[in-house]
């Protein structure tokens, strides 16, 4: 599993690398400046679309995992509540038995 923020650093590195690549292509291109600018514009649009698609995919995955995690938490919470109720029932005196507290109070006053 990845750490928090690693997706953001990956995306940031991806964008920086793309910009550096575009700059290198601009300076080393053996074609006219107008054609190069158009190519860079097209690549920028393509890069933006890919970045948006990646962002949407990652967001959908995270939402799915969050829903799954919430379901697990709810399930564990219900099991814990049930266990606490069973423990309280096991420790509570039964209705038909006399309570030990009055016997202790009588012994203390005598």
N, CA, C and O of each residue as an XYZ file, in Angstrom:
440
protein
N       0.858     -1.175      0.000
C       0.000      0.000      0.000
C       0.898      1.229      0.000
O       1.988      1.197      0.571
N       0.466      2.284     -0.616
C       1.277      3.483     -0.711
C       1.025      4.405      0.468
O      -0.013      4.356      1.128
N       2.026      5.250      0.703
C       1.876      6.237      1.763
C       1.071      7.418      1.260
O       0.982      7.659      0.056
N       0.482      8.155      2.200
C      -0.273      9.358      1.837
C       0.653     10.345      1.153
O       1.782     10.558      1.595
N       0.173     10.948      0.073
C       0.943     11.966     -0.606
C       1.829     11.429     -1.706
O       2.342     12.225     -2.493
N       2.044     10.116     -1.813
C       2.929      9.606     -2.845
C       2.323      9.787     -4.216
O       3.056      9.970     -5.188
N       0.988      9.741     -4.330
C       0.332      9.990     -5.602
C       0.542     11.419     -6.047
O       0.749     11.677     -7.233
N       0.491     12.354     -5.109
C       0.713     13.755     -5.426
C       2.139     14.009     -5.872
O       2.362     14.785     -6.801
N       3.108     13.377     -5.233
C       4.495     13.579     -5.629
C       4.762     12.927     -6.986
O       5.546     13.446     -7.781
N       4.117     11.796     -7.251
C       4.260     11.168     -8.564
C       3.718     12.095     -9.643
O       4.364     12.319    -10.667
N       2.534     12.628     -9.407
C       1.910     13.524    -10.381
C       2.769     14.763    -10.600
O       2.948     15.205    -11.735
N       3.292     15.315     -9.535
C       4.143     16.501     -9.622
C       5.401     16.182    -10.442
O       5.794     16.966    -11.307
N       6.027     15.037    -10.169
C       7.209     14.633    -10.933
C       6.889     14.385    -12.388
O       7.682     14.705    -13.273
N       5.719     13.810    -12.633
C       5.276     13.564    -14.006
C       5.138     14.882    -14.763
O       5.585     15.003    -15.904
N       4.518     15.859    -14.124
C       4.314     17.156    -14.773
C       5.654     17.858    -15.022
O       5.864     18.408    -16.103
N       6.548     17.847    -14.055
C       7.847     18.503    -14.213
C       8.638     17.834    -15.331
O       9.245     18.514    -16.158
N       8.631     16.505    -15.357
C       9.328     15.782    -16.417
C       8.759     16.097    -17.787
O       9.505     16.228    -18.758
N       7.456     16.217    -17.869
C       6.821     16.548    -19.149
C       7.221     17.941    -19.614
O       7.502     18.147    -20.795
N       7.248     18.893    -18.694
C       7.641     20.255    -19.049
C       9.101     20.318    -19.505
O       9.433     21.025    -20.456
N       9.950     19.587    -18.828
C      11.370     19.561    -19.223
C      11.508     18.936    -20.607
O      12.259     19.429    -21.448
N      10.773     17.843    -20.835
C      10.810     17.202    -22.151
C      10.317     18.122    -23.247
O      10.888     18.152    -24.337
N       9.266     18.871    -22.970
C       8.745     19.810    -23.957
C       9.748     20.920    -24.244
O       9.905     21.334    -25.393
N      10.423     21.400    -23.214
C      11.418     22.460    -23.401
C      12.598     21.954    -24.228
O      13.089     22.664    -25.104
N      13.051     20.740    -23.955
C      14.164     20.157    -24.722
C      13.741     19.984    -26.179
O      14.509     20.276    -27.095
N      12.522     19.511    -26.381
C      12.023     19.338    -27.754
C      11.958     20.675    -28.470
O      12.264     20.752    -29.659
N      11.571     21.712    -27.779
C      11.472     23.038    -28.388
C      12.838     23.536    -28.862
O      12.957     24.083    -29.959
N      13.860     23.345    -28.041
C      15.177     23.870    -28.369
C      15.950     23.000    -29.352
O      16.859     23.492    -30.020
N      15.615     21.748    -29.452
C      16.364     20.859    -30.343
C      15.603     20.525    -31.622
O      16.101     19.768    -32.454
N      14.431     21.065    -31.786
C      13.603     20.728    -32.952
C      14.178     21.356    -34.220
O      14.515     22.540    -34.229
N      14.292     20.554    -35.307
C      14.807     21.088    -36.572
C      13.689     21.620    -37.471
O      13.827     21.612    -38.694
N      12.617     22.067    -36.897
C      11.490     22.553    -37.685
C      11.204     24.010    -37.340
O      11.845     24.591    -36.463
N      10.248     24.582    -38.032
C       9.940     25.994    -37.812
C       9.367     26.210    -36.406
O       8.817     25.294    -35.795
N       9.508     27.418    -35.922
C       9.011     27.749    -34.590
C       7.506     27.624    -34.491
O       6.983     27.177    -33.471
N       6.807     28.016    -35.544
C       5.350     27.930    -35.520
C       4.883     26.481    -35.424
O       3.984     26.154    -34.649
N       5.499     25.632    -36.212
C       5.136     24.205    -36.173
C       5.481     23.605    -34.807
O       4.712     22.816    -34.258
N       6.621     23.977    -34.274
C       7.038     23.468    -32.963
C       6.064     23.926    -31.881
O       5.683     23.138    -31.016
N       5.665     25.181    -31.925
C       4.710     25.684    -30.931
C       3.381     24.949    -31.025
O       2.773     24.635    -30.003
N       2.933     24.677    -32.223
C       1.677     23.939    -32.405
C       1.805     22.517    -31.856
O       0.885     21.998    -31.223
N       2.947     21.904    -32.104
C       3.179     20.555    -31.591
C       3.189     20.552    -30.060
O       2.611     19.667    -29.430
N       3.839     21.534    -29.481
C       3.890     21.632    -28.018
C       2.493     21.875    -27.463
O       2.124     21.306    -26.435
N       1.712     22.719    -28.140
C       0.345     22.973    -27.696
C      -0.475     21.680    -27.724
O      -1.210     21.384    -26.783
N      -0.342     20.920    -28.804
C      -1.073     19.664    -28.924
C      -0.634     18.666    -27.844
O      -1.463     17.983    -27.241
N       0.654     18.595    -27.615
C       1.150     17.696    -26.563
C       0.680     18.147    -25.185
O       0.388     17.321    -24.320
N       0.610     19.445    -24.988
C       0.104     19.966    -23.713
C      -1.353     19.590    -23.502
O      -1.753     19.214    -22.401
N      -2.142     19.694    -24.562
C      -3.555     19.309    -24.470
C      -3.674     17.817    -24.177
O      -4.477     17.399    -23.342
N      -2.863     17.018    -24.876
C      -2.881     15.564    -24.650
C      -2.454     15.232    -23.221
O      -3.056     14.384    -22.561
N      -1.416     15.906    -22.759
C      -0.938     15.687    -21.394
C      -2.003     16.064    -20.379
O      -2.196     15.354    -19.392
N      -2.696     17.172    -20.608
C      -3.754     17.596    -19.700
C      -4.868     16.553    -19.650
O      -5.365     16.227    -18.572
N      -5.257     16.033    -20.801
C      -6.313     15.018    -20.842
C      -5.885     13.756    -20.105
O      -6.670     13.176    -19.354
N      -4.646     13.332    -20.316
C      -4.156     12.134    -19.624
C      -4.083     12.356    -18.117
O      -4.418     11.467    -17.334
N      -3.644     13.546    -17.717
C      -3.561     13.851    -16.285
C      -4.954     13.874    -15.664
O      -5.141     13.372    -14.556
N      -5.929     14.445    -16.357
C      -7.301     14.472    -15.840
C      -7.874     13.065    -15.728
O      -8.560     12.745    -14.758
N      -7.589     12.219    -16.728
C      -8.073     10.837    -16.693
C      -7.426     10.074    -15.537
O      -8.095      9.314    -14.836
N      -6.135     10.279    -15.345
C      -5.440      9.611    -14.245
C      -5.989     10.079    -12.907
O      -6.202      9.270    -12.005
N      -6.219     11.374    -12.773
C      -6.770     11.930    -11.539
C      -8.150     11.335    -11.262
O      -8.442     10.947    -10.131
N      -8.995     11.262    -12.285
C     -10.338     10.715    -12.102
C     -10.276      9.237    -11.701
O     -11.044      8.789    -10.850
N      -9.359      8.485    -12.317
C      -9.222      7.063    -11.995
C      -8.760      6.876    -10.546
O      -9.312      6.057     -9.812
N      -7.760      7.631    -10.151
C      -7.239      7.525     -8.785
C      -8.307      7.941     -7.778
O      -8.466      7.305     -6.736
N      -9.032      9.003     -8.088
C     -10.086      9.464     -7.187
C     -11.164      8.395     -7.031
O     -11.636      8.152     -5.920
N     -11.555      7.756     -8.126
C     -12.571      6.700     -8.067
C     -12.071      5.512     -7.246
O     -12.827      4.939     -6.462
N     -10.805      5.142     -7.420
C     -10.233      4.042     -6.640
C     -10.221      4.372     -5.151
O     -10.555      3.532     -4.315
N      -9.833      5.598     -4.832
C      -9.787      6.001     -3.425
C     -11.182      6.024     -2.807
O     -11.355      5.618     -1.657
N     -12.176      6.494     -3.556
C     -13.540      6.499     -3.037
C     -14.038      5.084     -2.804
O     -14.716      4.816     -1.811
N     -13.705      4.175     -3.714
C     -14.100      2.777     -3.562
C     -13.457      2.167     -2.316
O     -14.117      1.475     -1.540
N     -12.177      2.428     -2.137
C     -11.479      1.893     -0.962
C     -12.009      2.511      0.319
O     -12.094      1.835      1.344
N     -12.366      3.780      0.276
C     -12.928      4.440      1.451
C     -14.272      3.822      1.833
O     -14.538      3.594      3.013
N     -15.118      3.552      0.840
C     -16.405      2.908      1.113
C     -16.204      1.520      1.703
O     -16.911      1.125      2.630
N     -15.240      0.782      1.166
C     -14.938     -0.549      1.686
C     -14.454     -0.455      3.131
O     -14.866     -1.244      3.982
N     -13.595      0.494      3.397
C     -13.068      0.675      4.755
C     -14.178      1.057      5.726
O     -14.223      0.554      6.849
N     -15.074      1.946      5.296
C     -16.197      2.328      6.160
C     -17.074      1.121      6.473
O     -17.540      0.964      7.601
N     -17.298      0.271      5.476
C     -18.088     -0.942      5.700
C     -17.427     -1.854      6.712
O     -18.096     -2.419      7.577
N     -16.124     -1.999      6.608
C     -15.394     -2.845      7.572
C     -15.461     -2.255      8.977
O     -15.623     -2.983      9.957
N     -15.336     -0.939      9.069
C     -15.410     -0.284     10.380
C     -16.800     -0.483     10.985
O     -16.921     -0.773     12.176
N     -17.842     -0.330     10.176
C     -19.202     -0.537     10.670
C     -19.398     -1.978     11.143
O     -20.026     -2.216     12.174
N     -18.860     -2.933     10.389
C     -18.975     -4.350     10.761
C     -18.257     -4.626     12.086
O     -18.795     -5.297     12.967
N     -17.040     -4.101     12.212
C     -16.291     -4.306     13.450
C     -16.957     -3.604     14.629
O     -16.942     -4.117     15.748
N     -17.533     -2.448     14.384
C     -18.234     -1.724     15.440
C     -19.439     -2.523     15.930
O     -19.693     -2.596     17.132
N     -20.178     -3.120     15.000
C     -21.330     -3.931     15.378
C     -20.891     -5.149     16.184
O     -21.538     -5.507     17.169
N     -19.797     -5.787     15.774
C     -19.284     -6.943     16.517
C     -18.829     -6.533     17.908
O     -19.053     -7.266     18.871
N     -18.203     -5.390     18.027
C     -17.747     -4.894     19.325
C     -18.929     -4.594     20.230
O     -18.909     -4.937     21.413
N     -19.960     -3.955     19.684
C     -21.162     -3.677     20.472
C     -21.795     -4.973     20.981
O     -22.217     -5.064     22.134
N     -21.851     -5.962     20.106
C     -22.428     -7.257     20.487
C     -21.594     -7.910     21.588
O     -22.150     -8.447     22.546
N     -20.284     -7.869     21.462
C     -19.416     -8.459     22.476
C     -19.553     -7.731     23.809
O     -19.549     -8.365     24.864
N     -19.675     -6.406     23.770
C     -19.851     -5.644     25.002
C     -21.182     -5.980     25.679
O     -21.252     -6.093     26.903
N     -22.226     -6.136     24.881
C     -23.521     -6.511     25.443
C     -23.456     -7.890     26.083
O     -23.987     -8.095     27.174
N     -22.809     -8.838     25.409
C     -22.685    -10.189     25.964
C     -21.867    -10.172     27.251
O     -22.178    -10.886     28.205
N     -20.821     -9.353     27.268
C     -20.008     -9.255     28.475
C     -20.782     -8.637     29.626
O     -20.665     -9.081     30.769
N     -21.575     -7.613     29.328
C     -22.384     -6.972     30.364
C     -23.436     -7.939     30.893
O     -23.701     -7.968     32.094
N     -24.037     -8.729     30.010
C     -25.021     -9.717     30.444
C     -24.382    -10.791     31.313
O     -24.981    -11.242     32.289
N     -23.183    -11.194     30.964
C     -22.497    -12.230     31.734
C     -22.113    -11.729     33.125
O     -22.087    -12.508     34.077
N     -21.820    -10.460     33.247
C     -21.406     -9.906     34.531
C     -22.590     -9.460     35.387
O     -22.455     -9.369     36.608
N     -23.732     -9.184     34.790
C     -24.896     -8.711     35.532
C     -25.513     -9.868     36.317
O     -25.583    -10.990     35.816
N     -25.968     -9.596     37.565
C     -26.628    -10.663     38.330
C     -27.948    -11.037     37.673
O     -28.644    -10.189     37.115
N     -28.276    -12.306     37.750
C     -29.524    -12.765     37.139
C     -30.699    -12.257     37.957
O     -30.539    -11.966     39.143
N     -31.874    -12.143     37.353
C     -33.050    -11.546     37.990
C     -33.534    -12.349     39.182
O     -34.040    -11.761     40.138
N     -33.400    -13.677     39.165
C     -33.926    -14.512     40.242
C     -33.013    -14.616     41.449
O     -33.474    -14.999     42.524
N     -31.745    -14.291     41.314
C     -30.810    -14.435     42.433
C     -30.821    -13.183     43.302
O     -30.938    -12.072     42.785
N     -30.699    -13.354     44.619
C     -30.604    -12.178     45.488
C     -29.250    -11.484     45.278
O     -28.237    -12.131     45.015
N     -29.263    -10.207     45.396
C     -28.050     -9.433     45.196
C     -27.128     -9.615     46.385
O     -27.605     -9.773     47.508
N     -25.835     -9.599     46.174
C     -24.871     -9.768     47.257
C     -24.646     -8.470     48.020
O     -24.120     -8.506     49.133
N     -25.017     -7.355     47.474
C     -24.760     -6.064     48.103
C     -25.456     -5.920     49.455
O     -24.795     -5.480     50.395
N     -26.759     -6.262     49.633
C     -27.375     -6.105     50.954
C     -26.709     -7.010     52.002
O     -26.612     -6.616     53.165
N     -26.256     -8.188     51.630
C     -25.608     -9.077     52.579
C     -24.310     -8.450     53.058
O     -23.983     -8.556     54.240
N     -23.576     -7.814     52.194
C     -22.355     -7.159     52.592
C     -22.640     -5.979     53.507
O     -21.882     -5.740     54.447
N     -23.717     -5.233     53.257
C     -24.068     -4.100     54.090
C     -24.501     -4.565     55.474
O     -24.171     -3.916     56.467
N     -25.242     -5.689     55.564
C     -25.671     -6.205     56.858
C     -24.488     -6.673     57.674
O     -24.444     -6.460     58.886
N     -23.531     -7.309     57.026
C     -22.344     -7.800     57.728
C     -21.517     -6.623     58.248
O     -20.921     -6.715     59.321
N     -21.476     -5.555     57.523
C     -20.697     -4.403     57.929
C     -21.357     -3.668     59.109
O     -20.649     -3.104     59.943
N     -22.709     -3.664     59.195
C     -23.379     -2.958     60.264
C     -23.447     -3.794     61.544
O     -23.714     -3.238     62.609
N     -23.223     -5.071     61.481
C     -23.325     -5.915     62.655
C     -22.115     -5.925     63.506
O     -22.087     -6.606     64.530
